[in-house]
Amino acid sequence: MLLNWLKKDKAAASHGSTGSLASMVKDPDGVPMSAAEIVGEEIKEFKNSEQYKLMVMAEQYFRNRSDVQNKTNDVSNRSNTKIEHPILKKLIEQKINYLLANPFTVSTKNKKYAEALNEVFDDTFRRKWKGFGRAAIKSGIGWLQPYFNEEGKLCMMKIPSTELIPLWKDAEHTALDGFIRFYDVVEYIGKKKTTRTKAEWWDSTGVKYFISTDYGFTVDNDAAEEGKASHFMLNGKAYNWTKPPIIWVKYNDEELPLCYFIKELIDDINWQTSVTSDVLRDVAKFIYVLKNYGGQDLGEFIKDLREHLAIKVDADGGVDKLQADLNIDAVMKFLDKQRRDIFDYGCGVDTKDPDLGNASGTAINFRYMDLNADCNALALEMKDAFQQLKVFIDTYLQIIGKGDFSNETFDIIFNTDMPVNETDVINNVKASQGIISKRTALENHPWITDVDEELARIEEEKKQAMEEFGSGLFDSAMETGQNINGQAGAEPAPGQTGSAGDE
């Protein structure tokens, strides 16, 4: 029921004690920390944590800025290239597109519930969900906050992982007491442009607002009356959810970003490529041997050679040259090994593998095994996130009059985007007739994206055939796999593309 998940915010009217916040305040010395001081301390501790530093580092590598930017060269007139390879972005996009490029399928026994869920899971939601998963791989954990917009529609807001401090209820990080969100804003105070930090403390009692000053954090009375508000308003009344309105998905149990496991390999490729480029640029074709050079230093020699194609020497001076014997085959082999290691330990597929294009179906499955296993683990986390989201969706559907679906269940089938032999998949689906239900067969057919729509089309075709030929002839033809003329049923024309569902 709706009231199971909502409660009127009496605290919003009385501004009483703050539930989870009060439980954190201990006062053995008679001088307790204020809520604003706790927020400031939590933000300071989070920014100094190893997890925050890993998130910031992973974000830089995703934006193709690695430690090779720290490369220096103290020798004048020498190259100092800093070549970046967007390897982390490629791996992350490969994973998220493999899992979510194709629309996921909603499976539930209640047809009205399925229709309502598909309305909620519109294109905007699916884009947000894709970014949600990308954040989890990139930062180790991703956050999504449900909220009602001005029109009363349930929407989702992706919160950057570097801007949210979870207040976990247990050591396994399976439930939250609350969370603190903080972010910088630019304000003009008089004629001075100033950056200040705003913070929001969310728990089951509502939300409290704070803002930074020169002396620390203080209550933000401009955000709400006395800096406190309910989660949302409904028909002019303040309501709170019975739990903090936030959902999360983890990339792994340790909440470590993908970059943590392959950072050194990426650095090595960038560094070795940059150093090799320096050598090729500077050594060029010759090494010069100077005798009684008339200039001041080697820098002047290089400058004269490049600008004037001539140099000055003393009376008995001269210049000899040695042919530079450059062999970078060993470097290229080493870089190739590092690249293979990155896709191996990063659980990805190296699309530059020369044998990939000619691989058979079994060989392709083997090459995609690590990627598939990694994405299956993420899919399991995402299914849990959908169950976290269910209470918010069910409440919203009841508010807008779609019905009470709190006792219903649904499942999400992720249609992974892996190269498959569609003929083999279709033959397997046909061979499973009589063993699995028609809905399950359609859910795994590579051409079907909307199972309910396809079932409706089949039912409509059946009605038309019954009207034209009679039910007995039609049923007999359907059971034997023959068409009306007694010939083997042909494959339907490919109208859609996709991949088999992979839970």
KABELHU-V415836 format. One record per run of one state. SS is the DSSP state (H for helix, E for strand, - for the rest). FROM is the first residue (numbers start at 1). LEN is the number of residues. If there is no record, write none. Layout:
ss=SS from=FROM len=LEN
ss=SS from=FROM len=LEN
//
This chain:
ss=- from=1 len=1
ss=H from=2 len=3
ss=- from=5 len=1
ss=E from=6 len=3
ss=- from=9 len=1
ss=H from=10 len=5
ss=- from=15 len=5
ss=H from=20 len=5
ss=- from=25 len=10
ss=H from=35 len=13
ss=- from=48 len=2
ss=H from=50 len=13
ss=- from=63 len=4
ss=H from=67 len=4
ss=- from=71 len=16
ss=H from=87 len=14
ss=- from=101 len=4
ss=E from=105 len=3
ss=- from=108 len=3
ss=H from=111 len=10
ss=- from=121 len=2
ss=H from=123 len=17
ss=- from=140 len=1
ss=E from=141 len=8
ss=- from=149 len=5
ss=E from=154 len=6
ss=- from=160 len=1
ss=H from=161 len=3
ss=E from=164 len=5
ss=- from=169 len=7
ss=E from=176 len=14
ss=- from=190 len=2
ss=E from=192 len=12
ss=- from=204 len=2
ss=E from=206 len=8
ss=- from=214 len=2
ss=E from=216 len=4
ss=- from=220 len=5
ss=H from=225 len=3
ss=E from=228 len=2
ss=- from=230 len=2
ss=E from=232 len=3
ss=- from=235 len=2
ss=E from=237 len=5
ss=- from=242 len=5
ss=E from=247 len=4
ss=- from=251 len=8
ss=H from=259 len=25
ss=- from=284 len=2
ss=E from=286 len=8
ss=- from=294 len=4
ss=H from=298 len=11
ss=- from=309 len=4
ss=E from=313 len=11
ss=- from=324 len=5
ss=H from=329 len=17
ss=- from=346 len=15
ss=H from=361 len=7
ss=- from=368 len=1
ss=H from=369 len=31
ss=- from=400 len=11
ss=E from=411 len=3
ss=- from=414 len=8
ss=H from=422 len=10
ss=- from=432 len=1
ss=E from=433 len=1
ss=- from=434 len=2
ss=E from=436 len=1
ss=- from=437 len=1
ss=H from=438 len=6
ss=- from=444 len=7
ss=H from=451 len=19
ss=- from=470 len=1
ss=H from=471 len=10
ss=- from=481 len=1
ss=E from=482 len=1
ss=- from=483 len=5
ss=E from=488 len=1
ss=- from=489 len=15
//
